[in-house]
């Protein structure tokens, strides 16, 4: 359990408004005493705290139990520089009364402060502050619960219920709690607060009926040929729920891959993959990295990851992206190296989850690879020529009314509940299987040739060579027993078939081969 240092509590509750300046005998020169000035900085809630393995500067609001961190050093200092003069002006009467100030002494002090900000406010002074070594007690998702922070309170989501607690109630409870004097209130990251009020949102059935976003999900999940594919819809919802649940199971380190239901390897775009991730960003902090610029070997690739980032999105992953570099990111500590800033190591339990939106598969097809990938497959209902704006008459999330937001949130919370209830259930489809085979055997032309081959009938190997040359005469360099045999075996492995070899007759050296579609016994 964490206790703030006694001196911290004293500073917060009984600030003395001591003078931190002196005036020369002539009254024309004001000198600022930096150490006493920084007592005000501390009173305003600025602290050095330990986050993961790094020391960071944060502003703690001890009344609302919110912690704000800053993106860079300049922001930290600008925040301090703006708040100290404001505090002084707001409390001018107290300083004047306590110290019997006359004339323009107080105004001169503020002017001196404003002129000497570069000297008076330096990050090195934070090094003189005591570091809060213990991790502050934070609201954190656990295996069975997810917490969402709205403007007016905290929503706890479990598989069977949602529970809302207002900040007003929490503050009252914290200030009047006498039952357990050792009770330690929990804090939240200010940047995690969703900029909407929780208003006991409409029930799920009404939300589905009214929400453009739910209609959008239906377009991604249901095809004309399969208009009631609940398996695909539930996979879509569970995957969204997985990404929004900040708790990380060591047994479930998944890379979510959002791809399209087509065999083309060309990036078409406009199908709505990015909108799915944008929806998640309305409730969780998402860092998007352009797939074109994503280089896992670049030590600064994650330099923009902040402490409250819950999801890292590789947007429009490039062709040929390998799964292997993600292994450590998914299963271990995430190393965050930053230019001109202290590096940070984020342990597995606190590190973000990963999602890639791409029309290309993430390469790697071993059992270990497949266990680490989970697919969201979207129907190509939308495209560059027919966009969601054309469907709904406006951009999703842009200039929405309160009612539209109140229909959106129940849909997203239902995704979390479905995931907490069922977990991630492995998803596959004919298209995903075919994509894997196409990659493994060397392209669509080889796959089409395999599909046209006679199955469950024995032939000598010349049949396979001749049929390949007939289909792809321009690719005769592949028409040899070793090359074709290797591709046939890979094809059979991924399709669940068996490549069977027999002798033509007893004592004969001639062999015949068959692609057997009977599933191998497991």
Secondary structure, 3 states (H helix, E strand, C coil): CCCCCHHHHHHHHCCCCCCCEEECCCCCCEEECHHHHHHHHHHCCEEEEEECCEEEEEEEECCCCEEEECCCHHHHHHHHHHHHHHHHHHCHHHHHHHHCCCCCHHHHHHHHHHHCHHHHCCHHHHHHCCEECCCCCECCCECCEEEEEECCEEEEECCCCEEEEEHHHHHHHHHHCCCCCCCCCCEEEHHHEECCCCCCCCCHHHHHHHCHHHHHHHHHHCCCCCCCCHHHHHHHHHHHHHHHCCCCCCCCCCEEEEEECCCCCCCCCCCCHHHHHHHHHCCCCEEEEECCCCCCCCCCCCCCCCCCCCEEEEECCCCCCECCCHHHHHHCCEEECCCCCCCEEECHHHCCEEEEECCCCCECCCHHHHHHEEEEEECCCCCCCCCHHHHHCCCCCCCCCHHHHHHHHHHHHHHHHHHHHHCCCCCCCHHHHHHHHHHHHCCHHHHHHHHHCCCCCCECHHHHHHHHHHHCHHHHHHCCHHHHHHHHHHHHHHHCCEEEEEECCCCCCCEEEEEECCCCCC
